[in-house]
Amino acid sequence: MNSIVEPTREEIDALEEPTLVEFGAAHCGHCRAAQPLIAEALARHPGVRHIRIEDGAGRRLGRTFRVKLWPTLVFLRQGQEVARLVRPADAGVIEQALAQIDGA
């Protein structure tokens, strides 16, 4: 997971471009297993912004999205949630959700 400063919910809601927000944790086996699937699907959607959020106790952003399990992928178009996947096991379902926000 990236160690960048976590954006605020207001910053996420203000994003205009299609965005995938990925909530997870570096120690999460499900998160590590999903990385090649996410990368494969994102490769076909270069216009989608991908933001990884290191989630866990005391992390407020994940709570505002009601994240319960990792990884949780939230697909946004103009700051609005269009789709959500929890522990995806197939690049195809990620691709379908990306198409909903990217129009590709």
DRENLOPA-28254 format. One record per atom (N, C-alpha, C, CB): residue number from 1; residue in one letter; x, y, z. Coordinates in steps of 0.1 Angstrom, whole numbers, plus 5000, padded with zeros to 4 digits. Glycine has a CB too. Layout:
BEGIN
nr,rest,X,Y,Z
NUM,A,X,Y,Z
...
***
This chain:
BEGIN
nr,rest,X,Y,Z
1,M,5008,4988,5000
1,M,5000,5000,5000
1,M,5009,5012,5000
1,M,4990,5000,5012
2,N,5004,5023,4994
2,N,5012,5035,4993
2,N,5011,5042,5006
2,N,5006,5044,4982
3,S,5022,5049,5009
3,S,5022,5057,5022
3,S,5020,5072,5020
3,S,5036,5054,5029
4,I,5011,5075,5011
4,I,5008,5089,5008
4,I,4998,5094,5018
4,I,5003,5091,4994
5,V,4996,5107,5019
5,V,4987,5112,5029
5,V,4973,5108,5024
5,V,4988,5128,5030
6,E,4965,5103,5034
6,E,4951,5099,5031
6,E,4943,5111,5027
6,E,4945,5091,5042
7,P,4936,5110,5016
7,P,4927,5121,5012
7,P,4915,5122,5022
7,P,4922,5120,4998
8,T,4908,5133,5022
8,T,4896,5135,5030
8,T,4884,5130,5022
8,T,4894,5149,5035
9,R,4873,5127,5029
9,R,4861,5123,5022
9,R,4857,5134,5012
9,R,4850,5120,5032
10,E,4858,5147,5016
10,E,4855,5158,5008
10,E,4863,5158,4995
10,E,4856,5172,5016
11,E,4876,5155,4996
11,E,4885,5155,4984
11,E,4880,5144,4975
11,E,4899,5153,4989
12,I,4877,5132,4981
12,I,4872,5121,4972
12,I,4859,5124,4965
12,I,4870,5108,4981
13,D,4850,5130,4973
13,D,4837,5134,4967
13,D,4838,5144,4956
13,D,4827,5139,4978
14,A,4849,5152,4957
14,A,4850,5163,4947
14,A,4857,5158,4934
14,A,4858,5174,4953
15,L,4862,5146,4933
15,L,4869,5141,4922
15,L,4860,5141,4910
15,L,4875,5127,4924
16,E,4864,5146,4899
16,E,4856,5146,4886
16,E,4859,5134,4878
16,E,4859,5159,4878
17,E,4871,5129,4877
17,E,4875,5118,4868
17,E,4870,5105,4874
17,E,4890,5118,4866
18,P,4868,5095,4866
18,P,4864,5082,4871
18,P,4876,5077,4880
18,P,4862,5072,4859
19,T,4872,5072,4891
19,T,4882,5068,4902
19,T,4878,5055,4908
19,T,4882,5079,4912
20,L,4888,5047,4910
20,L,4887,5035,4918
20,L,4894,5037,4931
20,L,4893,5022,4911
21,V,4887,5036,4942
21,V,4893,5038,4956
21,V,4894,5024,4961
21,V,4885,5047,4965
22,E,4906,5019,4964
22,E,4908,5006,4969
22,E,4912,5007,4984
22,E,4920,4999,4962
23,F,4904,5001,4993
23,F,4907,5000,5007
23,F,4912,4987,5010
23,F,4894,5003,5015
24,G,4923,4986,5018
24,G,4930,4974,5021
24,G,4940,4976,5032
24,G,4935,4967,5009
25,A,4949,4966,5034
25,A,4960,4967,5043
25,A,4971,4958,5038
25,A,4955,4962,5057
26,A,4983,4963,5041
26,A,4995,4957,5036
26,A,4996,4942,5041
26,A,5008,4964,5040
27,H,4991,4939,5052
27,H,4992,4926,5058
27,H,4981,4916,5054
27,H,4993,4926,5073
28,C,4972,4921,5045
28,C,4960,4914,5042
28,C,4963,4905,5030
28,C,4948,4924,5038
29,G,4961,4892,5032
29,G,4963,4882,5021
29,G,4953,4884,5010
29,G,4963,4868,5027
30,H,4941,4887,5013
30,H,4931,4889,5002
30,H,4935,4901,4994
30,H,4917,4891,5008
31,C,4940,4911,5000
31,C,4944,4923,4993
31,C,4956,4920,4983
31,C,4949,4934,5002
32,R,4966,4913,4988
32,R,4977,4909,4980
32,R,4973,4900,4968
32,R,4988,4901,4988
33,A,4963,4891,4970
33,A,4959,4882,4960
33,A,4951,4890,4949
33,A,4950,4871,4966
34,A,4944,4901,4953
34,A,4936,4908,4944
34,A,4945,4918,4935
34,A,4926,4917,4951
35,Q,4957,4920,4939
35,Q,4965,4930,4931
35,Q,4967,4927,4916
35,Q,4979,4931,4938
36,P,4970,4915,4913
36,P,4972,4912,4898
36,P,4958,4914,4891
36,P,4977,4898,4896
37,L,4947,4910,4897
37,L,4934,4911,4891
37,L,4931,4926,4889
37,L,4923,4905,4900
38,I,4933,4934,4899
38,I,4931,4949,4898
38,I,4940,4955,4887
38,I,4933,4956,4911
39,A,4952,4951,4887
39,A,4962,4956,4877
39,A,4957,4952,4863
39,A,4976,4951,4879
40,E,4953,4940,4861
40,E,4949,4935,4848
40,E,4937,4943,4843
40,E,4945,4920,4849
41,A,4927,4945,4852
41,A,4915,4953,4848
41,A,4918,4967,4845
41,A,4904,4951,4858
42,L,4927,4974,4854
42,L,4930,4988,4852
42,L,4938,4990,4839
42,L,4938,4993,4864
43,A,4946,4980,4835
43,A,4954,4982,4822
43,A,4945,4985,4810
43,A,4962,4969,4820
44,R,4932,4981,4811
44,R,4923,4983,4800
44,R,4915,4996,4802
44,R,4913,4972,4798
45,H,4918,5003,4813
45,H,4911,5016,4816
45,H,4921,5026,4821
45,H,4900,5014,4827
46,P,4930,5031,4812
46,P,4940,5040,4816
46,P,4935,5054,4821
46,P,4950,5042,4805
47,G,4923,5057,4818
47,G,4917,5070,4822
47,G,4911,5070,4836
47,G,4906,5074,4812
48,V,4912,5058,4842
48,V,4906,5057,4856
48,V,4917,5060,4866
48,V,4900,5043,4858
49,R,4915,5069,4875
49,R,4924,5071,4886
49,R,4923,5060,4897
49,R,4922,5086,4892
50,H,4934,5056,4902
50,H,4934,5045,4912
50,H,4940,5050,4925
50,H,4942,5032,4907
51,I,4933,5050,4935
51,I,4937,5055,4948
51,I,4937,5044,4958
51,I,4929,5067,4954
52,R,4949,5040,4964
52,R,4949,5030,4974
52,R,4949,5036,4988
52,R,4962,5021,4972
53,I,4941,5031,4996
53,I,4940,5036,5010
53,I,4943,5025,5020
53,I,4925,5041,5013
54,E,4953,5027,5028
54,E,4957,5018,5038
54,E,4946,5020,5049
54,E,4972,5021,5044
55,D,4938,5009,5051
55,D,4927,5010,5060
55,D,4931,5003,5073
55,D,4914,5004,5054
56,G,4923,5006,5084
56,G,4925,4999,5096
56,G,4919,5007,5108
56,G,4940,4996,5099
57,A,4922,5003,5120
57,A,4917,5010,5132
57,A,4922,5024,5132
57,A,4922,5002,5145
58,G,4912,5033,5135
58,G,4915,5047,5136
58,G,4916,5054,5122
58,G,4928,5049,5143
59,R,4913,5047,5111
59,R,4913,5053,5098
59,R,4899,5057,5095
59,R,4919,5043,5087
60,R,4896,5070,5094
60,R,4883,5075,5092
60,R,4877,5073,5078
60,R,4882,5089,5096
61,L,4885,5074,5068
61,L,4880,5074,5055
61,L,4872,5061,5052
61,L,4891,5076,5044
62,G,4878,5050,5056
62,G,4872,5037,5054
62,G,4858,5036,5061
62,G,4881,5026,5058
63,R,4857,5042,5072
63,R,4845,5042,5080
63,R,4834,5050,5072
63,R,4846,5047,5094
64,T,4838,5061,5066
64,T,4828,5069,5059
64,T,4822,5061,5047
64,T,4834,5082,5054
65,F,4830,5052,5042
65,F,4825,5043,5031
65,F,4820,5030,5036
65,F,4837,5041,5021
66,R,4818,5028,5049
66,R,4813,5016,5055
66,R,4821,5004,5051
66,R,4798,5015,5052
67,V,4834,5005,5050
67,V,4842,4993,5047
67,V,4843,4984,5059
67,V,4857,4998,5043
68,K,4840,4971,5056
68,K,4840,4961,5066
68,K,4851,4950,5063
68,K,4827,4954,5067
69,L,4853,4947,5051
69,L,4863,4936,5047
69,L,4872,4942,5036
69,L,4855,4924,5041
70,W,4884,4936,5036
70,W,4894,4941,5026
70,W,4897,4930,5016
70,W,4908,4944,5033
71,P,4900,4933,5004
71,P,4899,4947,4999
71,P,4885,4950,4995
71,P,4908,4948,4986
72,T,4882,4963,4997
72,T,4869,4968,4992
72,T,4872,4978,4981
72,T,4860,4975,5003
73,L,4867,4976,4969
73,L,4869,4985,4958
73,L,4856,4993,4956
73,L,4872,4977,4945
74,V,4858,5007,4956
74,V,4847,5016,4954
74,V,4849,5023,4941
74,V,4845,5026,4966
75,F,4840,5022,4932
75,F,4841,5028,4919
75,F,4833,5041,4918
75,F,4836,5018,4908
76,L,4839,5052,4915
76,L,4833,5065,4916
76,L,4833,5072,4902
76,L,4840,5074,4926
77,R,4822,5078,4899
77,R,4821,5087,4887
77,R,4816,5100,4892
77,R,4811,5081,4876
78,Q,4824,5111,4890
78,Q,4821,5124,4895
78,Q,4818,5124,4910
78,Q,4809,5130,4887
79,G,4827,5117,4917
79,G,4826,5117,4932
79,G,4814,5108,4937
79,G,4824,5130,4936
80,Q,4806,5102,4929
80,Q,4795,5094,4933
80,Q,4798,5079,4932
80,Q,4782,5098,4926
81,E,4795,5071,4942
81,E,4797,5057,4941
81,E,4787,5051,4931
81,E,4795,5050,4955
82,V,4793,5043,4921
82,V,4785,5037,4911
82,V,4785,5022,4913
82,V,4791,5040,4897
83,A,4796,5016,4918
83,A,4797,5002,4921
83,A,4807,5000,4932
83,A,4802,4994,4908
84,R,4806,4987,4938
84,R,4814,4984,4949
84,R,4817,4969,4948
84,R,4808,4987,4963
85,L,4829,4965,4950
85,L,4832,4950,4950
85,L,4840,4948,4963
85,L,4841,4946,4938
86,V,4837,4937,4970
86,V,4843,4932,4982
86,V,4850,4919,4979
86,V,4834,4932,4994
87,R,4863,4919,4981
87,R,4871,4907,4979
87,R,4869,4901,4965
87,R,4868,4896,4990
88,P,4871,4908,4955
88,P,4869,4903,4941
88,P,4879,4892,4938
88,P,4870,4914,4930
89,A,4874,4881,4932
89,A,4883,4870,4928
89,A,4884,4868,4913
89,A,4877,4857,4935
90,D,4880,4878,4906
90,D,4880,4876,4891
90,D,4882,4890,4885
90,D,4867,4870,4886
91,A,4891,4891,4875
91,A,4894,4904,4869
91,A,4882,4908,4861
91,A,4906,4903,4860
92,G,4874,4899,4856
92,G,4862,4902,4848
92,G,4852,4911,4855
92,G,4856,4890,4843
93,V,4849,4908,4868
93,V,4840,4916,4875
93,V,4845,4930,4878
93,V,4836,4909,4889
94,I,4858,4931,4880
94,I,4865,4944,4882
94,I,4864,4952,4869
94,I,4880,4942,4886
95,E,4866,4945,4858
95,E,4865,4951,4845
95,E,4851,4957,4842
95,E,4869,4941,4834
96,Q,4841,4949,4846
96,Q,4827,4953,4844
96,Q,4824,4966,4852
96,Q,4817,4942,4848
97,A,4829,4966,4865
97,A,4827,4978,4873
97,A,4834,4990,4868
97,A,4831,4975,4888
98,L,4846,4988,4863
98,L,4854,4999,4857
98,L,4847,5004,4845
98,L,4868,4994,4853
99,A,4841,4996,4837
99,A,4834,5000,4825
99,A,4822,5009,4829
99,A,4829,4988,4817
100,Q,4816,5007,4840
100,Q,4805,5015,4845
100,Q,4809,5029,4847
100,Q,4798,5009,4857
101,I,4821,5031,4852
101,I,4825,5045,4855
101,I,4833,5051,4844
101,I,4834,5045,4868
102,D,4839,5043,4835
102,D,4848,5048,4825
102,D,4842,5050,4811
102,D,4860,5039,4823
103,G,4831,5042,4809
103,G,4824,5043,4796
103,G,4832,5037,4785
103,G,4821,5057,4793
104,A,4842,5029,4789
104,A,4850,5022,4778
104,A,4844,5009,4775
104,A,4865,5021,4783
***
